[in-house]
Amino acid sequence: IKVDRTKAGRVLAGCESGIYLTENGAKSWKRVLPAKATVNELQQSPHDPKVWLAATQNDGVFISRNGGLKWTRFESLSSDRSWYSVTFDPTNPQRLATGGWAYGLRTSEDGGATWVDRSAGLAQPERVFKVSVDPDNGRLYANLFRNGLFVSDDFGRTWRRDGLEGATIYTFAYLSKAAK
């Protein structure tokens, strides 16, 4: 479930049958993406609140450019296995990343027009469970299922292990510079 940060009462929810939208504080819902499989993650762009990403289990990775009303699958990303995570780079509106069970990690530096496999250097690269980008410096993080945390300072071109061996990370949270 993700609350739209620009409009009170507007929420998107991903579940086993797709993505649902309420614009009236959950009094009514409409399905805006009828997916064939569970929606694993939803993210709203930090740059443009009308842009959303969704990762699904066995149905691909989707983008919406109109606030979640219409969704388009990234056809260049396979859709026969699980994509678990998607993220925007808060420091660069053109950079996106997604991770999946059999696919490893893919990045785009042109808003999703093209995707590059950035799994080289990751242990068990086919098991990327969670991806995230630090909003202060653009550092890309990847968690491999039960295999710790990896970090890249060049958006996935090179990786180094960063601890938490054996862990599976379900969410990332960052302190703002002001709070540090």
HELIX and SHEET records of a PDB file:
HELIX    1   1 LYS A  177  ALA A  179  5                                   3    
SHEET    1   A 4 LYS A   2  VAL A   3  0                                        
SHEET    2   A 4 VAL A  11  CYS A  15 -1                                        
SHEET    3   A 4 GLY A  18  THR A  22 -1                                        
SHEET    4   A 4 LYS A  30  LEU A  33 -1                                        
SHEET    1   B 4 VAL A  39  GLN A  44  0                                        
SHEET    2   B 4 TRP A  52  THR A  56 -1                                        
SHEET    3   B 4 VAL A  61  SER A  64 -1                                        
SHEET    4   B 4 THR A  72  ARG A  73 -1                                        
SHEET    1   C 4 TRP A  83  PHE A  88  0                                        
SHEET    2   C 4 LEU A  96  GLY A 100 -1                                        
SHEET    3   C 4 GLY A 104  SER A 108 -1                                        
SHEET    4   C 4 VAL A 116  ASP A 117 -1                                        
SHEET    1   D 4 VAL A 128  VAL A 133  0                                        
SHEET    2   D 4 LEU A 140  LEU A 144 -1                                        
SHEET    3   D 4 LEU A 149  SER A 152 -1                                        
SHEET    4   D 4 ARG A 160  ARG A 161 -1                                        
END                                                                             
